[in-house]
Amino acid sequence: MLGNDHPQTLASVNNLAGAYRSSGDLGQAIPLYRQALTDRRRVLGNDHPQTLASVNNLAGAYRSSGDLGQAIPLFEQALTGCRRVLGNDHPQTLASVNNLAGAYESAGDLGRAIPLFEQALTGCRRVLGNDHPQTRVIYGNLRAAMEGSSSE
């Protein structure tokens, strides 16, 4: 037995939450993501990349549930932590920029979303290249946001 505090156990809780989220069961996913985040903060600390990923995952589940009031501050927290710990050019940081931009877009705040999508795209092109899947996803997100901006 690895025990409740073993990193693999913590990852399993997070992965189970992800499976529930993927199946659309946010009622099961959100409490498990909260548990994973609480446990990772306690065991790994606030600045560990896996803890930051848990912040992002919980934020994403809240966004999926339509609770942007919970999601946006968590996405902001994840991004701040990623920038501080991993640097601006780390793929996890760039994904966090994209995720926060997407939450702003969901909230109808394209004035904040579009510059963040542009920032994420510029970073991904520089770090990962134009053909990387993450770069392509962010490009699509920026394009959709810009189309939404022009239709207003």
C-alpha positions as CSV (number, residue, x, y, z in Angstrom):
1,M,0.0,0.0,0.0
2,L,1.3,3.4,-0.9
3,G,-0.9,5.4,1.5
4,N,-3.1,8.4,1.1
5,D,-0.2,10.9,0.9
6,H,1.9,9.1,-1.7
7,P,2.2,11.2,-5.0
8,Q,0.8,8.3,-7.0
9,T,-2.3,8.1,-4.8
10,L,-2.8,11.9,-5.1
11,A,-2.4,11.5,-8.9
12,S,-5.0,8.7,-8.9
13,V,-7.6,10.9,-7.1
14,N,-7.0,13.6,-9.7
15,N,-7.3,11.1,-12.5
16,L,-10.5,9.7,-11.1
17,A,-11.9,13.3,-11.0
18,G,-10.8,13.7,-14.6
19,A,-12.6,10.6,-15.6
20,Y,-15.8,11.8,-13.9
21,R,-15.4,15.2,-15.6
22,S,-14.9,13.5,-19.0
23,S,-18.1,11.5,-18.5
24,G,-20.0,14.7,-17.6
25,D,-20.4,13.9,-13.9
26,L,-19.3,17.2,-12.4
27,G,-21.1,16.4,-9.2
28,Q,-18.5,13.6,-8.6
29,A,-15.6,15.4,-10.3
30,I,-15.6,18.7,-8.4
31,P,-15.3,17.2,-4.9
32,L,-12.6,14.9,-6.0
33,Y,-10.7,17.7,-7.6
34,R,-11.1,19.7,-4.4
35,Q,-9.7,16.8,-2.4
36,A,-6.8,16.3,-4.8
37,L,-6.0,20.0,-4.5
38,T,-6.2,20.1,-0.7
39,D,-4.1,17.0,-0.4
40,R,-1.5,18.1,-2.9
41,R,-1.2,21.5,-1.2
42,R,-0.6,19.7,2.1
43,V,1.8,17.1,0.8
44,L,3.6,18.8,-2.1
45,G,3.1,22.5,-1.2
46,N,1.4,25.3,-3.0
47,D,4.2,25.8,-5.6
48,H,4.6,22.2,-6.8
49,P,3.7,21.9,-10.5
50,Q,1.2,19.1,-9.7
51,T,-0.5,21.3,-7.2
52,L,-0.7,24.1,-9.8
53,A,-2.2,21.5,-12.2
54,S,-4.8,20.6,-9.6
55,V,-5.7,24.3,-9.2
56,N,-6.2,24.4,-13.0
57,N,-8.2,21.2,-13.1
58,L,-10.6,22.3,-10.4
59,A,-11.0,25.7,-12.2
60,G,-11.7,23.8,-15.4
61,A,-14.4,21.7,-13.7
62,Y,-16.0,24.8,-12.3
63,R,-15.9,26.4,-15.8
64,S,-17.5,23.3,-17.2
65,S,-20.3,23.5,-14.6
66,G,-20.9,27.2,-15.5
67,D,-19.5,28.5,-12.2
68,L,-17.2,31.2,-13.6
69,G,-17.2,33.0,-10.2
70,Q,-15.3,30.0,-8.8
71,A,-13.3,29.2,-12.0
72,I,-11.8,32.6,-12.9
73,P,-10.0,33.2,-9.5
74,L,-8.6,29.7,-9.6
75,F,-7.4,30.1,-13.2
76,E,-5.8,33.4,-12.2
77,Q,-4.1,31.6,-9.2
78,A,-2.9,28.8,-11.4
79,L,-1.4,31.2,-13.9
80,T,0.3,33.3,-11.3
81,G,1.8,30.2,-9.7
82,C,2.9,28.8,-13.1
83,R,4.6,32.0,-14.1
84,R,6.4,32.2,-10.7
85,V,7.5,28.6,-10.5
86,L,7.8,27.4,-14.1
87,G,8.4,30.7,-16.0
88,N,6.5,32.4,-18.8
89,D,7.6,30.0,-21.5
90,H,6.8,26.6,-19.9
91,P,4.1,24.7,-21.7
92,Q,2.0,24.4,-18.5
93,T,2.2,28.2,-18.1
94,L,1.1,28.7,-21.7
95,A,-1.8,26.3,-21.2
96,S,-2.7,28.3,-18.1
97,V,-2.8,31.5,-20.1
98,N,-5.1,29.8,-22.6
99,N,-7.3,28.5,-19.9
100,L,-7.7,31.8,-18.2
101,A,-8.4,33.4,-21.6
102,G,-11.1,30.8,-22.2
103,A,-12.7,31.5,-18.9
104,Y,-12.8,35.3,-19.6
105,E,-14.3,34.5,-23.0
106,S,-17.0,32.4,-21.4
107,A,-17.7,35.3,-19.1
108,G,-18.1,37.5,-22.2
109,D,-15.0,39.5,-21.4
110,L,-13.3,39.4,-24.8
111,G,-11.2,42.5,-23.9
112,R,-9.3,40.4,-21.5
113,A,-9.6,37.1,-23.3
114,I,-8.2,38.1,-26.7
115,P,-4.8,39.6,-25.5
116,L,-4.3,36.5,-23.4
117,F,-5.0,34.1,-26.3
118,E,-2.5,36.2,-28.4
119,Q,0.0,35.9,-25.6
120,A,-0.4,32.2,-25.3
121,L,-0.2,31.8,-29.1
122,T,3.0,33.8,-29.4
123,G,4.6,31.8,-26.6
124,C,3.5,28.4,-28.0
125,R,4.8,29.3,-31.5
126,R,8.1,30.3,-30.0
127,V,8.5,27.4,-27.7
128,L,6.6,24.6,-29.3
129,G,6.3,25.6,-33.0
130,N,3.4,26.3,-35.3
131,D,2.5,22.6,-35.8
132,H,2.3,21.6,-32.1
133,P,-1.2,20.5,-31.1
134,Q,-1.2,23.0,-28.2
135,T,-0.3,25.8,-30.6
136,R,-3.1,24.8,-33.0
137,V,-5.7,24.6,-30.2
138,I,-4.8,28.1,-29.0
139,Y,-4.8,29.4,-32.5
140,G,-8.4,28.1,-32.9
141,N,-9.4,29.6,-29.6
142,L,-8.0,33.0,-30.6
143,R,-9.7,32.8,-34.0
144,A,-13.1,31.9,-32.4
145,A,-12.8,34.7,-29.8
146,M,-11.9,37.3,-32.5
147,E,-14.9,36.1,-34.6
148,G,-17.1,36.5,-31.6
149,S,-15.6,40.0,-31.0
150,S,-16.4,41.1,-34.6
151,S,-20.0,39.9,-34.4
152,E,-20.8,42.1,-31.4
